[in-house]
């Protein structure tokens, strides 16, 4: 099932007042997702430069696992947030009383490229 672990949060007024900033941010995130999926070896090389002390084989295994989880789009789906929320509750990171029943009113995918 979908799992949202990469999300972008902004105050609603921010993207009204600074629309170009939100457009550029989401376009840049989409470019990064496209690059990671189109060029996993290049993404691996970037990680190697950032974490040169990490065991190369362990990093390769981690990257292969991460590629399965990294989304292909910046679009936020209610089901993915629900799965992440359930994970947080089950893992004790949040109380069930904090559960958001319906994510749709707070999701804005208007800056997502399709």
Beta strands, then each sheet from edge to edge (+ up, - down):
end
